[in-house]
Amino acid sequence: MSADHPGVDELFALLAYGEVAAFYRLTEEARMAPNLRGRINMASMAAAEMNHYELLRDAMERRGVDVVPAMTKYASALENYHRLTTPSTWLEALVKTYIGDALAADFYAEITGALPDEVASVVRGVLAETGHSQFVVAEVQAAVSASERQRHRLALWSRRLLGEAITQAQYVLADHDELVDLVMAGGEGLTQMAGFFDRLQQTHHARMQELGLA
């Protein structure tokens, strides 16, 4: 596959808008933190999201892409995801942060192998800076160990996050053929697509176990 594939610009634009949306979401949810440590951790994650955006922005500019208009076409799906998964408690915000970071890492890892080297290097650069949400694990584990009610509530919340993420991803892919062609390059069409979502669900279950929710 050539680095000039039209899906590359679409991929970078999608990821870039995702990073910007995550930045604003994290800065808002930091206000829910019960202490300074929590606010600092969320602020650190927000800063990482903007670093990711800048990597993608620079890559798009090198390709001659008008960055803001390219990103804007993905606003609806990503904003819908955040609107439908607005947390009502600090623990819900923590779980959303952790699950969102993990899903992004899974997605990047899934697609990197099929991408041209220069494109994959950009994606790997973003992937290398995921993992900032590890601070969530101990706090959520402590909360669910102390309360079975919290465990059930957060387990349902975690499944909702995955379901909404997959739904919005399907909407995006349905509207952008170049992106589908890129992500599914060299694969088996719908069979590969189904396998992709199945693997996301499997890794999601492993993350729920890590948090003490499964």
Secondary structure, DSSP 8 states (H G I E B T S, - for coil): --TT-HHHHHHHHHHHHHHHHHHHHHHHHGGG-SSHHHHHHHHHHHHHHHHHHHHHHHHHHHTT--HHHHHHTTHHHHHHHHHHT--SSHHHHHHHHHHHHHHHHHHHHHHHTTS-HHHHHHHHHHHTT--GGGHHHHHHHHHHHH-HHHHHHHHHHHHHHHHHHHHHHHHHHHH-HHHHHHHTTTS-THHHHHHHHHHHHHHHHHHHHHHT--
